[in-house]
Amino acid sequence: MSLLFEASVAGGIPIVGCLMNQLLANDIVSIRGIINGTTNYILTQMAQQHTSFEQALGEAQQLGYAESDPTNDVEGIDAGFKLAILSSLAYHHRVSPDDIYRQGITSLEAKDFQHAAELGYAIKSLAIATLEGDTIQARLYPALVPLDHMLAKVDGVYNAVEVDGSLCGQVLFHGRGAGSEPTTSAVVGDVIEAARRIASQAPPAAQVHHQRALSIKPIDDLETRYYLRLTVADRPGVLAQISRIFGDGGISLASVLQKDSDPAEKTAELVITTHQAREASVQKALVKVAGLEVVPRINNLLRIEA
């Protein structure tokens, strides 16, 4: 007996079958994907219509894309389960949803999309799994993606999964990730495959084996670039204090933009991007920045995925 589960990830996109069959000759270097149509619709509306998160979520609920309780989607729980499936198939090691670092999209504001576009990026909720030696790192979060990258162009309720294989190179699977018709396509395809095997008395479909002994790399060891938006006192010397903290943490700043001064509150908004840095170092520096008297609020921290 076989358990077929193509519809469990990305609706009508045949990614499960490809990882189990057509891509088996490859060592999978990485998987990057947009695998939740609800969150992608919300982010697309926020980027293109300049709506708030609450407005975009309300539209998604009215259209039937989001549940009345959208927690599983907007907090990344649904996509986390899907990434666990893809990672387990790609690396032949059982990856649990608990192994995946997960950040939802509820902290995003329209300002983040405006600033990202000015910097040459789109914001997408990315599910990422990479293999480095004998270590898997799996993570899910809203990230800045270069506008010319294929994943930056995946809008609305569409899904996409980019697989980087040792032989095939980068291949992109793109299509409708949810809805009755794409799901029907995947489910009926599995039913037909099961019926064909029964009729021909063929052996069951290949089982999923988790024979590789791999470890899980913690998010603290992630090395990437970062986007930071914070509210600061609008007076001389503020940037010097912030820069000193990052410098002491070994974090190099790539750009600093001042936005949206508020004369009444005597505050301004700073948008900072970093060069490659270690997650643990960035988080430690942020704690110190948040403790500065001249920093009333840290508005957002996002990773930049090239």
Secondary structure, DSSP 8 states (H G I E B T S, - for coil): -----GGGSSTT--HHHIIIIITTTS-EEEEEEE--HHHHHHHHHHHHS---HHHHHHHHHHTTSS-SS-HHHHTTHHHHHHHHHHHHHHHTS---GGGSEE--STT--HHHHHHHHHHTEEEEEEEEEEEETTEEEEEEEEEEEETTSGGGG--TTEEEEEEEETTTEEEEEEEE-SSHHHHHHHHHHHHHHHHHHHHTT-------------EE--GGG-EEEEEEEEEEESSTTHHHHHHHHHHHTT--EEEEEEEEEETTTTEEEEEEEESSEEHHHHHHHHHHHHTSTT--EEEEEEEE--
